[in-house]
Amino acid sequence: MEWTVEAIKKLADENPDGFTVDVKTGKKVTKGVAVGMTHGLTAFDAAVLANVYQESDTNTQFSHRTVGGWKDGEKYIIDLGVTTQTIDEAVEFGTAYRQDAVFDLNINECIYLKNGA
């Protein structure tokens, strides 16, 4: 999958409440627990998206390297991340990356972390 700014915006337009996709295949990730590694990028360009793809091979510990996003009014927000198999792994990783929450894709539920704002 080649990531372009237009492709991300299209996903957000089609899924304004949110999406999580595998960076290699572009397919929706529907199982596991999504953990962001960034804090909701509102400014992104082709160079940022190229890094998403390139870094997808660097850590095989996780099920998927992901890109997630949503729309906030007219603003596009993306979050680069991973999915884990368990909530415990997600909480550990989310805490390390100072995330406010992780998202359990299995039950479509946000799990807020202690270090969240």
ZADO-1210 file (C-alpha; in nm, 4 decimals, padded with zeros to 6 digits):
<atoms>
<atom x="00.0000" y="00.0000" z="00.0000" code="MET" pos="1"/>
<atom x="00.1390" y="00.3389" z="-00.0917" code="GLU" pos="2"/>
<atom x="00.0377" y="00.5997" z="00.1618" code="TRP" pos="3"/>
<atom x="-00.0489" y="00.9427" z="00.0353" code="THR" pos="4"/>
<atom x="-00.2038" y="01.2376" z="00.2096" code="VAL" pos="5"/>
<atom x="-00.5036" y="01.1915" z="-00.0194" code="GLU" pos="6"/>
<atom x="-00.5412" y="00.8244" z="00.0793" code="ALA" pos="7"/>
<atom x="-00.5456" y="00.9140" z="00.4503" code="ILE" pos="8"/>
<atom x="-00.7963" y="01.1934" z="00.3954" code="LYS" pos="9"/>
<atom x="-01.0176" y="00.9573" z="00.1962" code="LYS" pos="10"/>
<atom x="-01.0134" y="00.7024" z="00.4816" code="LEU" pos="11"/>
<atom x="-01.1039" y="00.9767" z="00.7296" code="ALA" pos="12"/>
<atom x="-01.3820" y="01.1048" z="00.5025" code="ASP" pos="13"/>
<atom x="-01.5231" y="00.7525" z="00.4724" code="GLU" pos="14"/>
<atom x="-01.4805" y="00.6823" z="00.8467" code="ASN" pos="15"/>
<atom x="-01.5145" y="01.0168" z="01.0268" code="PRO" pos="16"/>
<atom x="-01.5620" y="00.8477" z="01.3647" code="ASP" pos="17"/>
<atom x="-01.2342" y="00.6611" z="01.3228" code="GLY" pos="18"/>
<atom x="-01.0403" y="00.3891" z="01.1445" code="PHE" pos="19"/>
<atom x="-00.7417" y="00.1636" z="01.2052" code="THR" pos="20"/>
<atom x="-00.5657" y="00.0029" z="00.9094" code="VAL" pos="21"/>
<atom x="-00.2558" y="-00.2110" z="00.8603" code="ASP" pos="22"/>
<atom x="00.0150" y="00.0040" z="00.7031" code="VAL" pos="23"/>
<atom x="00.1346" y="-00.2766" z="00.4747" code="LYS" pos="24"/>
<atom x="-00.1970" y="-00.3896" z="00.3320" code="THR" pos="25"/>
<atom x="-00.4299" y="-00.0958" z="00.3880" code="GLY" pos="26"/>
<atom x="-00.6866" y="-00.3413" z="00.5262" code="LYS" pos="27"/>
<atom x="-00.8975" y="-00.2577" z="00.8283" code="LYS" pos="28"/>
<atom x="-00.7718" y="-00.3989" z="01.1576" code="VAL" pos="29"/>
<atom x="-01.0681" y="-00.5238" z="01.3602" code="THR" pos="30"/>
<atom x="-00.9061" y="-00.7349" z="01.6318" code="LYS" pos="31"/>
<atom x="-00.6551" y="-00.6552" z="01.9028" code="GLY" pos="32"/>
<atom x="-00.5896" y="-00.3394" z="02.0978" code="VAL" pos="33"/>
<atom x="-00.4747" y="-00.0274" z="01.9106" code="ALA" pos="34"/>
<atom x="-00.2029" y="00.1833" z="02.0685" code="VAL" pos="35"/>
<atom x="-00.0887" y="00.5167" z="01.9315" code="GLY" pos="36"/>
<atom x="00.2772" y="00.6068" z="01.9091" code="MET" pos="37"/>
<atom x="00.2085" y="00.9681" z="01.8222" code="THR" pos="38"/>
<atom x="-00.0327" y="01.2155" z="01.9699" code="HIS" pos="39"/>
<atom x="-00.2802" y="01.2752" z="01.6889" code="GLY" pos="40"/>
<atom x="-00.0907" y="01.4443" z="01.4094" code="LEU" pos="41"/>
<atom x="-00.2897" y="01.7267" z="01.2548" code="THR" pos="42"/>
<atom x="-00.0118" y="01.8283" z="01.0169" code="ALA" pos="43"/>
<atom x="00.1229" y="01.5516" z="00.8007" code="PHE" pos="44"/>
<atom x="00.2740" y="01.5276" z="00.4561" code="ASP" pos="45"/>
<atom x="00.4193" y="01.2704" z="00.2202" code="ALA" pos="46"/>
<atom x="00.7447" y="01.2473" z="00.4228" code="ALA" pos="47"/>
<atom x="00.5576" y="01.1602" z="00.7433" code="VAL" pos="48"/>
<atom x="00.3538" y="00.8966" z="00.5617" code="LEU" pos="49"/>
<atom x="00.6674" y="00.7489" z="00.4018" code="ALA" pos="50"/>
<atom x="00.8040" y="00.6934" z="00.7528" code="ASN" pos="51"/>
<atom x="00.4874" y="00.5042" z="00.8459" code="VAL" pos="52"/>
<atom x="00.5546" y="00.2510" z="00.5736" code="TYR" pos="53"/>
<atom x="00.9307" y="00.2314" z="00.6286" code="GLN" pos="54"/>
<atom x="00.9006" y="00.1776" z="01.0038" code="GLU" pos="55"/>
<atom x="00.6416" y="-00.0961" z="00.9599" code="SER" pos="56"/>
<atom x="00.9228" y="-00.3511" z="00.9251" code="ASP" pos="57"/>
<atom x="01.1289" y="-00.2408" z="01.2248" code="THR" pos="58"/>
<atom x="00.9374" y="-00.4073" z="01.5073" code="ASN" pos="59"/>
<atom x="00.7807" y="-00.7478" z="01.4568" code="THR" pos="60"/>
<atom x="00.6753" y="-00.7786" z="01.8226" code="GLN" pos="61"/>
<atom x="00.3351" y="-00.6354" z="01.7395" code="PHE" pos="62"/>
<atom x="00.0529" y="-00.7769" z="01.5300" code="SER" pos="63"/>
<atom x="00.0251" y="-00.4792" z="01.3002" code="HIS" pos="64"/>
<atom x="00.1862" y="-00.1445" z="01.2451" code="ARG" pos="65"/>
<atom x="-00.1140" y="00.0764" z="01.1974" code="THR" pos="66"/>
<atom x="-00.2305" y="00.4134" z="01.0921" code="VAL" pos="67"/>
<atom x="-00.5488" y="00.5347" z="01.2492" code="GLY" pos="68"/>
<atom x="-00.7402" y="00.8523" z="01.2160" code="GLY" pos="69"/>
<atom x="-01.0591" y="01.0471" z="01.2345" code="TRP" pos="70"/>
<atom x="-01.2049" y="01.3837" z="01.1458" code="LYS" pos="71"/>
<atom x="-01.2610" y="01.6595" z="01.3977" code="ASP" pos="72"/>
<atom x="-01.4830" y="01.9020" z="01.2125" code="GLY" pos="73"/>
<atom x="-01.2841" y="01.9874" z="00.9013" code="GLU" pos="74"/>
<atom x="-00.9511" y="01.8855" z="01.0584" code="LYS" pos="75"/>
<atom x="-00.7914" y="01.5511" z="00.9744" code="TYR" pos="76"/>
<atom x="-00.6082" y="01.3744" z="01.2574" code="ILE" pos="77"/>
<atom x="-00.3865" y="01.0671" z="01.2176" code="ILE" pos="78"/>
<atom x="-00.2122" y="00.8529" z="01.4730" code="ASP" pos="79"/>
<atom x="00.0674" y="00.6123" z="01.3912" code="LEU" pos="80"/>
<atom x="00.0649" y="00.3032" z="01.6058" code="GLY" pos="81"/>
<atom x="00.0496" y="-00.0702" z="01.6570" code="VAL" pos="82"/>
<atom x="-00.1998" y="-00.3292" z="01.7670" code="THR" pos="83"/>
<atom x="-00.1284" y="-00.5748" z="02.0446" code="THR" pos="84"/>
<atom x="-00.2968" y="-00.9034" z="02.1271" code="GLN" pos="85"/>
<atom x="-00.3734" y="-00.8241" z="02.4910" code="THR" pos="86"/>
<atom x="-00.4921" y="-00.5286" z="02.6944" code="ILE" pos="87"/>
<atom x="-00.1955" y="-00.5707" z="02.9309" code="ASP" pos="88"/>
<atom x="00.0510" y="-00.5318" z="02.6420" code="GLU" pos="89"/>
<atom x="-00.1424" y="-00.2322" z="02.5130" code="ALA" pos="90"/>
<atom x="-00.1473" y="-00.0623" z="02.8534" code="VAL" pos="91"/>
<atom x="00.2268" y="-00.1180" z="02.8960" code="GLU" pos="92"/>
<atom x="00.3061" y="00.0169" z="02.5503" code="PHE" pos="93"/>
<atom x="00.0554" y="00.3026" z="02.5791" code="GLY" pos="94"/>
<atom x="00.2022" y="00.4070" z="02.9128" code="THR" pos="95"/>
<atom x="00.5543" y="00.4014" z="02.7669" code="ALA" pos="96"/>
<atom x="00.4386" y="00.6290" z="02.4832" code="TYR" pos="97"/>
<atom x="00.2467" y="00.8550" z="02.7244" code="ARG" pos="98"/>
<atom x="-00.0872" y="00.7929" z="02.5584" code="GLN" pos="99"/>
<atom x="-00.4144" y="00.9069" z="02.7112" code="ASP" pos="100"/>
<atom x="-00.5877" y="00.5845" z="02.6112" code="ALA" pos="101"/>
<atom x="-00.5757" y="00.2672" z="02.4031" code="VAL" pos="102"/>
<atom x="-00.8618" y="00.1339" z="02.1923" code="PHE" pos="103"/>
<atom x="-00.9894" y="-00.2231" z="02.2175" code="ASP" pos="104"/>
<atom x="-01.0919" y="-00.3068" z="01.8613" code="LEU" pos="105"/>
<atom x="-01.2530" y="-00.6315" z="01.9748" code="ASN" pos="106"/>
<atom x="-01.5305" y="-00.4466" z="02.1596" code="ILE" pos="107"/>
<atom x="-01.4928" y="-00.0926" z="02.0163" code="ASN" pos="108"/>
<atom x="-01.4121" y="00.0557" z="02.3540" code="GLU" pos="109"/>
<atom x="-01.1626" y="00.3171" z="02.4671" code="CYS" pos="110"/>
<atom x="-00.9544" y="00.2260" z="02.7730" code="ILE" pos="111"/>
<atom x="-00.8187" y="00.5331" z="02.9505" code="TYR" pos="112"/>
<atom x="-00.4726" y="00.5122" z="03.1037" code="LEU" pos="113"/>
<atom x="-00.3556" y="00.6622" z="03.4325" code="LYS" pos="114"/>
<atom x="-00.1032" y="00.8881" z="03.2614" code="ASN" pos="115"/>
<atom x="-00.3720" y="01.0361" z="03.0358" code="GLY" pos="116"/>
<atom x="-00.4663" y="01.4004" z="03.0511" code="ALA" pos="117"/>
</atoms>
